[in-house]
Amino acid sequence: MRRLIASRIMAVALYLLVVGLIVRTALNGAAAMGYNWQWYRIPQYLWTRGADGWQAGELLTGLGASILLSAAAFSLALGLGLVVALLRLSDLVVGRAVARLYLEIVRNVPLLVLLYVFYYVMGPIFGLDRYLASILCLGVYHAALVSEIVRAGINSVDTGQREAAAAIGLSRGQTYRFVILPQAVRLMLPPMTGEAVNLIKSSAIVSVIAVAELTTAGRNIISDTYLSFEIWFTVAALYLFVTLFLSLCVSRLERRLAVAT
């Protein structure tokens, strides 16, 4: 126990040291540039108080849009990733070939290029607006990574479970639904959380096609106020808060599942 506490204290101390060095470097660089810090102007972009009471500012509104965009894209990635994983594990030669081709294309095309393809090529053809094109792009891109997590989780379940399910007369679909997937979910939680965090961070790239989200809101504010350092630090802190909160929630869920089993 003492060794565990000591290791955690050292990890926190090391983290604070690194953060302190980064902040100090940024402050020294800004001082050398003669930059005039104006942190007192930041709260108005987080929340405002009007006749109707407290309201979210541009940055918090953008954060909410980023969360909704990421949630929609991750839902698509989960569904598509599950389908691709099952195709790769199936006995269908065509299904395995299609899944493999999809994975090779998506994993070897940069996300920015894929976004341009969805918006500038597929958008006019299928009538996609920039928001829907962003959801489809992020969902398709991260589904390739999700499928590998799902496939690894399914393969980690002991083969005896499949044999037992077949012995009691369950079909292959029922075996996956009632036996394999419930056991694999607990194993997939940690890497799936990491993928959700990566998707939230990847959502910032849709700012290049002017989708209204957190990064776009930050760029718009900077173009009006020239508060480059303050706004980007605030945007980074908001992204960090969301990803850390997500990680803590899933860690708590993992502990509950461990106790339940």
Buried (B, 14 or more C-beta within 10 A) or exposed (E): EEEEEEEEEEEEEEEEEEEEEEEEEEEEEBEEEEBEEEEEEBEEBBEBEEEEEEEBBBBBBBBEBBBBBBBBBBEBBBEBBBBBBBBBBEEEEEBBEBBEEBBEEBEEEEBEEBBBBBBEEBBEEEEBEBBBBBBBBBBBBBBBBBBBBBBBBBEEBEEEEBEEBEEEEBEBEEBBEEBBBEBBEBBBBBBBBBBBBEBBBBBBBBBBBEBBBBBBBBBBBBEEBEBEBBBBBBBEEBBEEBBEEBBEEBEEEBEEEEEEE
